[in-house]
């Protein structure tokens, strides 16, 4: 691995995604990206007796799909990198108990999808592992219960509030040739813009996304037109315009290539307020929709910038400000003719 200027890793060996697995809940299955996922549950409980067990089922199924499509078993995996939003990443911990793969639990809130992918690619590139399984999950009911109110409360929500995506995404990182290559990763800094409203995380996360995207372009010397898409994690309809404005102030215009996973996964008429969020938001869009487009070659190069608000359940009650982070990964199509 080579370090490129300040915060970017460039992988010296060809690093690929062997396969992906994606599972979503009922609302996501009715959104515009329906049909891009391996399993679409029609009930929020996913056939389980509790919300907690439902989230485990999501990650379990995503991993199973990923392994099956890669033609690998759990015994072929050297390391399992995973994270979620529940206290002490309990979903990931319990899945690690089941699969018995050497485990590194990771937490970057909703940025965990690209944090695990970047770390997995680095471990494979450096020779410390041959096959790394990366997975994340989130569930609307577990997240709402932990960070806001129990779902049964039925209280009103602000229009700036995002809707936690119910889903899970998994991938296997390897040097074995595949259809999608992991080219680079830019590791973000923690940015706190002084926002203390947990119902306005799009605004809170936008500066972190801007900082990482700006740094990535400075480090690599590329321009926005070198990418088919620059995709943020879950800034939503509130945070996305702020991101674009912050970058325009620096002279960087990504408006022609920017999209946000939180607005891609739901239709405007769905009851999600500002859009989607959660660890699964960027994961299912990236490992489902974007992976398919990269694999077929209709997309050549994509910068995925997963964003996360680093708060816990006590933060809103204490009115502390919310630190945020964003990690970026460059994914390229392995087909001929990539730029």
N, C-alpha and C positions, 0 to 999 in steps of 0.2 A: 504494500500500500504506500502511496505517495501523498504527502500533505501538500495541498495547493494553496499557497499564501496563508490566509488567516484561519479559516474554519472548515475547509473543504477537504474531503478524502477522495482520492482517485485510486481505484482498485487496479493493481498492476496486472492481475490475471483476469481473464474473462470469467465473470461471475453471473450466474443465471438463476432464474426462478424455474425450478423443475416442474412445478405445478402449483395451482392455487385451489382453495376450497372456500366457498362462501355460503352462508346461511342467513336468512332474514326473517323478520316477523311479518304479521299480517298487513300493517300499514305500508311497510316498505314493498311488499309484494304487489300492492296496488299503485305504486308510483311509476314514473316514466321509465325506470330502469328494470322493471319486471321482466323476467326471462333471461337476465344476465347472471342469475344466481343459481347455485346447485340445488338449494332447497329453500322453499318459501312456505313457512308455517302460516296457517290460516287462523290460529288461535294464539294469544299472547302467552299462554302457559306452556306452549310447546309440548303438550301431553304430559307435563310434570305436575307435581302436587304443590309446588311453591315457586315463587318468582326466582329465588336463588337457584333452585335446581333447573329451572327453565334456562337460565343463562348458561349453566354448565352444559346443558344439552346442546345449546347453540355452538359453543366452542368445540365440544366433542364431535359433533357432526361435521363441522368445517374441517377439522383435522382429519377425520376419516375420509372425507372426499379428497382432500389434498394428497394423502398417502396413496389412496387407490389410484388416482390419476397419474401419480408419479411412478407407480409400480414399486412402491417401497413399503416396508413394514416399520414398526417402531424400533426394531432392532437395528435398522439401517441408519438411524438418526443419532448423531453424536451429541447434540445439544438442543434443548427446548427453551426458547426465549418467548415469554408471554407476559401479558399484562391486561388489566381491566380496571374498572372504576370502583369496584367494591372495596370496602375496608380491608387493608392488608392484602390486596390482590387475591382474594380468597378463591375466585373462580379459577384463576391460573394455577394456584397452589393445589387445588383439589384435582385438577386435570393432570398435573405433574405427579400426584400421588397415584393416579390410575395408570399413566403410561410408563412410569418408572424410567424416563429418559433424564439424564443429567440436566438440571434445571437452573436457569437464571431468571428470576422474576424481575420485571422491569416496569417502571411507572413514569409516564410523562403525560398523564391524563389522556386527553384525546389525541395527543401527538404520539402515543405509544406505538401505533402501527408502523410509522417510519423510524422510530427509535429502535425497535426490535429488528427491522429490516436492515438498517444501517449497521447495527452491531453484528448481526448475523453475517452480512457480507464481509465485514472487516475480519471476523474470525475465520471465515473460509479463505479469504484472500491471503491471510497471514499463515495459513497452514495448521491452525489449531483445531480445525474441524473440517470434515469433508461434506457433511450434510447437516444443516441447521434448520430446525422447524421453528417458524415464527408465527405467533397467533395472538389475536386480541379479541375481546368481546365487550358488549354492553347490552343492557336490557332496560327498556324505558321504565318499567315498574321498579326495578332495584335501584336505579339511579334517582328517580323521583323521590322514592321513599327515603333515600339517604341524604340527598342534597337539598330537597325542597319540602314537600309535604307527602304524606301517604296518598296513594292514588285514590283511596276511598274518600278522601277529604273533599275533593271536587271543588277546590277553591279556584278563583279566577287567576289567569296568568297574564303577564304583560306581553304586549305585542313584540317586544324585543327579545323575549325568551325563546330559546331553542328547544327542540324536541329530541330527546335522546333516542338514537336509532337502536332498534332491537335487532341484533345480528352478531355475527362473528366472521372473521376472515383469517385464513391461514395460508402460508406458503412455505416452500422448502427452498433454501438457498444452497447452491452447489456450484462446483466448477464443471459439472457435466453439461455439455451443450444443450441449450434449450431455445425456446422461441422468444424469450424476453430477457434482456441483459440488464444487470444492475451496474451502472457506469460509475456513479459518484454519489457522495452524500455530503451535505452541508449541515453541520451540527450547530443548533441555535443557542443563543444566550437567553437567560431569563430577563424578561422586560416587564416592568410594572408601570402602568400608565396612570395609576392612582384611582382606578375604578373599583368600587366596593359593592357593586350591585351584581349579585349572582344571577340575576335575571337579564343581564345585558353582557353576556360573555363574548358576543361578536365584537363589540367595541373594545373590550378588554384585551382580546387576543390579536386584533388587527396590527398593533405596533410590533408585536413579536414576529408575526408573519412578514411584515415589511422589512424588519431588520434582517431576517434570514434570507429573504429573496434578494435584497440589495447586496448582502455579503456574497451570496452565491454568484451573482453576475459580476461583482468586482473580482472575486477569486478566479473565476473561470475565463473572464474576458469575453463571454458570450453576450448575445443580445436576445431580447424576447422573441424575435423572429426565428431564432435558432431552435425554438420549441414549437411543437404543434399545440401544446397546451401547458399552461402553468395552473395547476390545480391545488387550491387550498383545502384544508381539512373541513372545518365547520365554522367559518366566519359568518355564514348565513347572509340573508339579505341586508342585515344591518352592518355587519363588519366588512363585507366585501367592498362597498363604495369607499369606506374609510381607508382600507388597504390601498386601493388604487390612487386615492388622493395623496396619501403619504408618499407613495413612490413617485407620483408625478411631481411632487415638490422637490424630489431629488433628481428629477430629469429622467426617470425611468418609466416608460409607458408600457404596461402589460395588458391594457384593457382589451386588445384584440385577441389575446390568447388566454386570458384568465377565466376560469370557472371555479365554482366552489362545490365541493361534495355535498354540503348541507342543503344547497338549493337544487342540485342535480337529482337527488334521490327521491324528492317529494314533488308532487304537482302543486301549483299555487293554490288550488282549491282544497287541498287537504288540510286538516286542522292541526297544523304544526307551528303556527305563529311565524317566527322568523326563518325557520328551516331546521335542518337536522344537525345533531351533534353527537358526541359519544365516541368511544374508541372504535366502534364498528363503522362509524360514518365514513371516514376515509378508507378504512380497510375493505369494506365490501364494494365500494365504488372502484377502488384501485385493483383489487384482486378479482373482481367480477368484470365490470364494464371496461375499464381501461386495459386490463390484461388481455381481454379478447381482441380489442382493437390493435394493440401492439403485436400480439401473436400473429394476426392475419396481415399485418403490415399497413393497415389504413392509418395508423398513427406511427410515426417514426421515433419521436423523442418527446418525453413528457417529464416535467418537473413536478413531483408530488410534494406538497408542503403541508404536512400534518400539524395542526395547531392544538395546543392544550392549555387549559386554565388550571394552575397548580393550587387548587384550594381543597379544603376538606369540609366536612359537614359543620364544623364549628366556625369556620371563617365568616360566613354571612351573619351569624349571630353576634360575632364580636366586631362586626363592621370593619374588619381589616381589609386592606386593599388586596387585589388579586394579582399575583405574579403569573406570567404566562410565558410559554415557550413555543417554538416551531422548529421542526426538523425537516430537512428536504432531501429527497432521493431522486436521482436521475434514472429513469427507466427508458431503455431503447429497444426497438424492434431488432431482432437478430436477422431479419430478412435482408436480402441484398438491397443496396441503394439507400441505406440510412445515411444521414448527414454526418 
